[in-house]
Structures are given as structure tokens and as C-alpha cells.
Amino acid sequence: MIKDYEDFKKFILSLTTIDLNAYKEKQMKRRIDTLIARHKYDGYDSYCKAIKEDTGLREEFVNYITINVSEFYRNPNLWKTLEDVILPDLISKFGPRLKVWSAACSTGDEPYSLAMVLAKKVPMRDIKIIATDLDEQVLEKAKDGVYGENSIKGLPKEFQDKYFEKMGDRFYKISDDIKRCVEFKKSNLLKDPYPTGCHLIVCRNVLIYFTEEAKKDVYEKFNKSLVTDGCLFVGNTEQIIGYKDMGYSYDHLFFYRKTN
């Protein structure tokens, strides 16, 4: 019997390996209660029985709570900093074959944006981006590479013209050349092993939903994943509290370097 939210969190951990304790409780509980009410279940117990038996309902739940909001080239001024300052420095230090990780990549907008920006600096054959997310549904969408016009409206026109083919009135398909630059994998930031030897990690607008303890844990793991002088690029609503104690230095707004 799932009596309350505490029981619900334990059930979800056993069913999906998602630890809801790592998310801000008030915000997450409100989202889950809204989802349960939308499906007209009378509480946690009946909803848990339903998602245990119905794979589609369970996938919907995972997709809903992982808060997949993404778009290409989000916050263009920060992407220009990446293009004009960060990437040239990394390439000068480590060469053209940078190891890049897009963590919590959602529908692929971010790693594909990275590939396009990198393609201005190095040959496409040298670009290999690891892109991970917890949600298998969004990873499948990312692999398909088909997007609505709202997703790409913030992209520079040079990228739209070069890397997208229009499909019908409202959809655009990304080029195979860019798709080949990105390898998508399922991964849970809270429990799975992290890649190592990364020169650049991009994780934006995801950790704002985590508790302070969970954030600190993830930032410390990112630090271990980076090579010395590698860079972490975070979202425009995020800042790393106590970054020096975690082994980072402040590089540019929303960019942090690994110092040790």
C-alpha cells in the first residue's frame, strides 16, 4: 500500500531507479500530483499500480518528471562565448579532437548545436560528442533528428541553411553529417558512471530542479570527469556555489574551469 509521498518515492526508486529525493520536493510533488489528477487516479496507490502494469504510462511518467525543455542555441550570447573564447582555447591546449559530453541532453538540441559550432573550428571527422539522458523517449527523438520550427528559431541562419532540410510546412530534419557527430546513450546523472577525460561538459538548466546536496554531488563528479583546465558550461539560471572548494575556477559567465 502506497500511503504517502515518502512511500511513493521508495516505489519509484525500485521501479525506475529514479531517486526523487534528489529533486526539490515541493516542486516535484506538485508536478506529480498534477499528473495523477490529470489521469483521474484517486491517489498514489492506484497510480503506482497503474504505472507498474502499463509500460506506456510508466514512460509518460519518466518523461514528465525529467522536465525535458530544450531548444537549439539557447541563450545565443553564451554560445558566442563558447565559439569565440572557450573552444579556441580548448583546441589550442588539447588539439582538434576534443572529448565533449552533453549531459542531460533531452531531445538533442544541445549536442547538435555543439556539433555545428565545433564544425566551424575543426573537421567534422574529428567531432565526437557523447550525449546522455535518463529518458529513453527523448533519446529516440534526438536520434530521429526532426524538429519543429520553434526549436530551431534561435539558431543562426547559417546553421539553419547548412544543416537542416525542411519537411512539410512545420518540421525540419537535421543533416546526417551532424547526426554522425553525436552518440546518444541512456544515463542517470545520480547513479551511473560518468565519462572520463572530458575537455568540455555541457549541462544546462537541469540541476536547478535538484536539491543542493544532489547538485554538489553532480558538480564534484563533473570535476572528476574533466581533464585539468577542461571546462564546464552551465545554464543561464545556474551558478556553482562554492566552486573553488570543488576544484573549479570562474572563467566566464556560466563557464567554469577545472583547476584540480
C-alpha positions, -999 to +999 in steps of 0.1 A: +000+000+000+015+033-011+001+057+016+020+089+011+047+107-009+075+090+011+062+056+001+058+069-034+094+079-037+105+044-025+083+028-050+096+049-079+132+042-070+126+005-071+106+006-103+126+031-124+159+037-104+150+074-103+157+089-068+131+116-062+149+125-030+174+143-052+148+167-066+133+197-048+104+181-030+078+209-031+082+215-069+084+178-078+055+167-056+033+194-072+041+181-107+034+145-098+001+154-080-009+173-111-001+143-133-021+119-111-051+142-111-049+146-149-053+108-152-081+108-126-065+084-102-076+088-066-041+088-051-006+074-051-015+038-045-038+034-076-014+054-098+015+032-087-004+001-096-012+015-130+023+025-139+037-008-127+014-026-152+013-002-181+047+005-198+033+034-218+020+051-186+054+045-169+073+060-198+050+090-197+058+095-160+095+094-166+093+118-195+071+142-174+092+143-143+125+147-161+113+181-173+125+180-209+127+216-221+152+223-247+159+244-279+188+249-302+214+275-294+196+285-262+210+319-249+229+329-281+253+352-263+266+323-242+271+302-274+291+330-289+313+330-258+317+292-263+325+297-300+348+328-298+366+322-265+362+288-249+366+265-279+396+282-294+414+280-261+405+243-256+416+234-291+449+253-287+455+233-255+442+199-264+440+197-302+411+193-325+397+160-312+381+173-280+361+149-259+328+166-253+299+154-231+264+169-233+248+157-200+210+156-197+208+163-234+170+160-237+159+159-274+193+165-288+191+203-294+221+210-273+246+183-286+236+191-322+242+228-315+276+219-301+284+199-333+275+228-355+297+253-335+326+228-334+323+223-372+333+259-376+366+252-358+377+216-367+370+190-394+337+171-388+356+138-388+372+150-355+339+158-337+326+131-313+301+142-287+287+119-261+251+129-253+233+113-224+198+115-208+177+095-184+146+094-207+146+069-235+118+086-253+136+119-257+168+100-268+148+083-296+135+117-307+171+131-306+183+102-328+155+109-353+167+145-356+133+160-366+123+193-350+096+219-352+104+254-363+101+268-327+131+245-317+154+260-343+142+296-345+171+308-323+198+292-345+219+314-366+207+314-402+240+299-415+233+268-394+197+265-404+206+268-441+235+244-440+223+217-417+185+214-419+162+202-446+126+213-445+099+186-442+064+198-450+052+231-435+065+230-399+092+204-395+130+203-402+153+173-404+189+177-393+217+166-416+233+131-414+267+148-412+258+164-379+240+133-366+271+113-371+290+136-347+268+127-317+265+094-299+234+091-277+233+070-246+209+065-217+224+075-184+213+087-149+234+115-135+225+105-100+237+069-102+255+058-134+293+062-140+304+094-157+327+096-188+363+104-180+389+126-198+364+152-209+376+185-223+342+201-222+310+192-203+277+210-211+249+206-186+224+234-187+191+242-169+188+207-154+203+209-119+180+238-109+155+211-101+179+192-078+184+196-041+216+215-030+231+181-019+225+165-052+238+195-071+271+194-051+275+157-058+270+161-096+293+191-098+320+172-079+316+142-103+318+166-133+351+178-119+364+143-118+353+137-154+371+168-167+408+169-175+427+197-158+418+230-175+387+214-190+355+235-190+320+231-176+293+251-193+261+255-171+227+271-177+220+308-175+199+304-143+227+284-126+258+293-106+280+269-087+281+278-050+315+271-035+330+263-069+366+269-056+362+242-030+351+218-057+382+224-078+369+250-103+379+285-112+355+310-127+363+315-164+334+335-180+298+339-171+284+304-167+317+287-177+339+271-150+374+256-154+388+226-136+418+236-116+424+204-097 
